[in-house]
Structures are given as C-alpha cells and as structure tokens.
Amino acid sequence: MCGQSIDSLTVKFRSKLTIICIVEADIFHILFVFLFFLASFGFSSEVKAENFTFTQAVEDAWSIDPDRNELTTNYHSASRRAVAARSWFAGGPTVSGQYFDDHAIGSNEGYTTYQGGVSVPFWLPGQGSATVGVARAEALTIQERLHVARMAVAMRVLDTSANVVMAQRRLAIARIQKDTLEKIRASVIHGKHIGEMTLADQQIIASEIANAANEYSQSEEQVETATSALRILLGRPAVPDILSFDNVALAHHGLFSAEALENNDPRVRAARQAVHTAEAGVHLAKTSFMPNPEVGVTAVHEKQYGSPWDDRVGVTVSIPLPSDVRNVPMEADARNKLAAAISQEQQARRNVRQELAQVFSHLTATKDMFRNSVLSAENMNRRANEMNRSWQVGETSLVELLRARSAASSALQLRNQAEVAWHAAIIRTLIAAGEFQ
C-alpha cells in the first residue's frame, strides 16, 4: 500500500516536471520569436531608411496633391495678370462708327455723312504701376499659400505614417499574445488530461484566446486601413522611415528661436503677404480717383449739297470727371480688405505661437513618456515572468498569470505608442522649423 502511494506520487511529480518543461520551452520559444521580430523590424526599418525616407514621402505626396494643381494654376494666372498690367494703355481700343442721311425726313437733298473713329484709355498717374504691384502681390500671396499647402501635406504624411507604424506594432503584439496563449492552452489541456488542471482553467484560457483573436482581427483591420490611406496619399505602396528621427536629428538640423520660427512659418508668411496685397489694393484705389480718360482719332466723310468739305480728320478726348458715388465705395472696399487681412495676420500669429508652444511641450512630454513607458514595460514583463514561474510551481493561479501577461502586453503597447509619438513629435518640430519645405 505504501509502495503504491510512493509510485503514485512519483508519477505525479514526473507529470508536473513534464508540464514545467513544456511551459518553459514555450516561454523560451515565445521570447525567441519576439526578439526575432524586433530584430527583423529593426532591419526592415533600416532598409526603409535607405530606400524611402520621409523627405521622399513628402515629395511624392506633394507631387499628386490636388491643392497643388489648383494653386499652381492660380499662381500662373496672377503672374500673367502682372505681365498684362505693364501695357501702355489701361484697356483695349474702342472703335465707333456713325452714319447720317436726310432720306428719313423726306428732304432728299443728298445730305449723307459717314463717321468712324478709334480711341484708347490711358492710365491715370501712378495707376499703371499700382496695377502691376497688385498683380505681383497676388502672385506672391499664392506662392506663400503653396508653402502652406506643402506644410499641410507634410503633416498628413507624418500622421498617416505614424498610424501605419503603430498599427503594425499593434498587430505584432497581438500575434505574439495570441501565440503565447495558444501555447499556454496546450499546457493546460495536457494538465487537465493528467488531472492537474480543471475544466474552469481550460475555459478561462479559451476565453482569453478568443479575446486575443478579436484583438488580432482588429489589428489587421487597422493595418489595412492605415496602409490604404498612406498608399492613396503617396500614390504608391510604401512606408517612410520615421523612427530614424531622434535627438541627433534635432541637433543636426538645429532650431531657431520661437520668434524666428513664428516669422518663418508659411501660414504667417502667407498672412503677411496678404496684408501687402491689401495695401497694394488701397494704393490702387487711391490712384484710380476717376474713370480712365480716352484719346482717339475720328475721320468724317460727307456728301452734302454745295459743301466744299468732303473729308475731315480730328482728335477726340473723353475725360469722365471724378465722383464720390464711384470713388467712396471703391476705397472703402479696399480699406475693409486691408483691415481683414491685418486681423487675419494677427490671428495667424496667435495660432502659430500657440501651436509652437504645444509642439515643444509635446516634444518634451513624449520624450519623458517614452522613457517612463520603457521602464514600465520592462517591469511588467519581469512581473509576468515571475508570475509564470510562480504558476509553474503551483503558487499562483492561472487567472493571475493571464492578468499579468495581459498587463505586460498593455504596457508594451503603451511603450510602442510612446516611442512612435516621440519620433513623430521630433518630425513635427522639424516641420515647424521649415525643414521639409
């Protein structure tokens, strides 16, 4: 009887050792897969850095951006208006013709007159140069708006690329978590067959695997959605390397003072140029104090009874006089546009100043968050390993082990989010400094 009990304990002890060996082998396999993934991801990032940089991504996105085509057309139109405004005359020539005879009144004395002329409008003093100045200012305003649009494209490329990288890492974590739970389930099933695990343990691990499968499916959807958005934005399937930007990149490019960054921001420059355009418009309104005078040449051919003058040639001058009905609304409209442009420039400066403060504070915050999240992920991973060893010797329940692994996975997810956010904050700072213009 005593011998049978000893044999039974020996069998159970060997079975326990078998489960421990299996679980330990699974853990080492999982760690090897995870390290291999990180190494592969690092290698792929190096390849991306060599083959497709963030600068190239911005160029590709800008080359197919719809706003660029519209603004480029507007710029060429304004440039052509500036060239056309250098004309000698304020407008095109006017051709006039007149015909008179006496047949309609029944006299029939043979009085017939043919009269024709051509006239052109002349610029008022200073009006021609003012018109050229307005057209040039409008072209420069559109040029600054092109820089604003390019900056917006760079930020869209950054946000979309960060979403892709984050989705890929989420998918990798979900895959590792799913594989880990699958191997734990194999150990639980084996333990249940030999009587060391319960049906409740098997149900718990099955529930966790179902949740992990849902997370994996959602991660796949997120990767597909983010990748599709980036492919549409760039015009080709590629992911730029954003993880190569770090403090070294900031030190290499260098940063100016907040005031210099504000003045160099494309939105501020565009608003300031809009003020110059409005000022040119006010000057043009002042020089257009009256309608343009017209000077022309007129020829007359007559057939009159007993008249010695058959043909005559003369000069015509037409000078419309100034009027407040015309001038006051025109000048008021120009002043209103100037006031609106000044207000928009002040608002643009406020917005950019606030955004720069947020960019720099976010850069500092993400750096601290990244450092703290790395420590948190390392500690949670150590805790999960300790809980795993405790579960192997029967000191911890399966529920506590699964909670520890779930917490470690969440900490790793937060660590990845903080890392991507830190690199993105560095690139955003460089965008604010005008690096990708």
GIHUQUI-V466182 format. One record per backbone hydrogen bond with DSSP energy under -0.5 kcal/mol. CO is the residue of the C=O (numbers start at 1). NH is the residue of the N-H. Records with the same first field share a line. If there is no record, write none. Layout:
CO=NH ; NH
//
This chain:
1=5
2=6
3=7
4=8
5=9
6=10
7=11
8=12
9=13
10=14
11=15
12=16
13=17
14=18
15=19
16=20
17=21
18=22
19=23
20=24
21=25
22=26
23=27
24=28
25=29
26=30
27=31
28=32
29=33
30=34
31=35
32=36
33=37
34=38
35=39
36=40
37=41
38=42
39=43
40=44
41=45
42=46
43=47
44=48
45=49
46=50
47=51
48=52
52=241
53=57
54=58
55=59
56=60
57=61
58=62
59=63
60=64
62=65
65=69
66=70
67=71
68=72
69=73
70=74
71=75
72=76
73=77
74=78
75=79
76=80
77=81
78=82
79=83
80=84
81=85
83=86
84=87
94=119
96=117
98=115
100=113
102=105 ; 106 ; 107 ; 108
103=106
110=112
111=102
112=303
113=100
114=301
115=98
116=299
117=96
118=297
119=94
120=295
121=90 ; 91
124=127 ; 128
126=130
127=131
128=132
129=133
130=134
131=135
132=136
133=137
134=138
135=139
136=140
137=141
138=142
139=143
140=144
141=145
142=146
143=147
144=148
145=149
146=150
147=151
148=152
149=153
150=154
151=155
152=156
153=157
154=158
155=159
156=160
157=161
158=162
159=163
160=164
161=165
162=166
163=167
164=168
165=169
166=170
167=171
168=172
169=173
170=174
171=175
172=176
173=177
174=178
175=179
176=180
177=181
178=182
179=183
180=184
181=185
182=186
183=187
184=188
185=189
186=190
187=191
188=192
189=193
190=194
191=196 ; 197
192=195
198=202
199=203
200=204
201=205
202=206
203=207
204=208
205=209
206=210
207=211
208=212
209=213
210=214
211=215
212=216
213=217
214=218
215=219
216=220
217=221
218=222
219=223
220=224
221=225
222=226
223=227
224=228
225=229
226=230
227=231
228=232
229=233
230=234
231=235
236=238
240=242
241=54
242=245
244=246
246=250
247=251
248=252
249=253
250=254
257=261
258=262
259=263
260=264
261=265
262=265
265=269
266=270
267=271
268=272
269=273
270=274
271=275
272=276
273=277
274=278
275=279
276=280
277=281
278=282
279=283
280=284
281=285
282=286
283=287
284=288
287=289
293=122
294=318
295=120
296=316
297=118
298=314
299=116
300=312
301=114
303=112
304=307
308=310
310=302
312=300
314=298
316=296
318=294 ; 320
323=326 ; 327
324=328 ; 329
326=330
327=331
328=332
329=333
330=334
331=335
332=336
333=337
334=338
335=339
336=340
337=341
338=342
339=343
340=344
341=345
342=346
343=347
344=348
345=349
346=350
347=351
348=352
349=353
350=354
351=355
352=356
353=357
354=358
355=359
356=360
357=361
358=362
359=363
360=364
361=365
362=366
363=367
364=368
365=369
366=370
367=371
368=372
369=373
370=374
371=375
372=376
373=377
374=378
375=379
376=380
377=381
378=382
379=383
380=384
381=385
382=386
383=387
384=388
385=389
386=390
387=391
388=392
389=393
390=395 ; 396
391=394
397=401
398=402
399=403
400=404
401=405
402=406
403=407
404=408
405=409
406=410
407=411
408=412
409=413
410=414
411=415
412=416
413=417
414=418
415=419
416=420
417=421
418=422
419=423
420=424
421=425
422=426
423=427
424=428
425=429
426=430
427=431
428=432
429=433
430=435
431=434
434=437
//
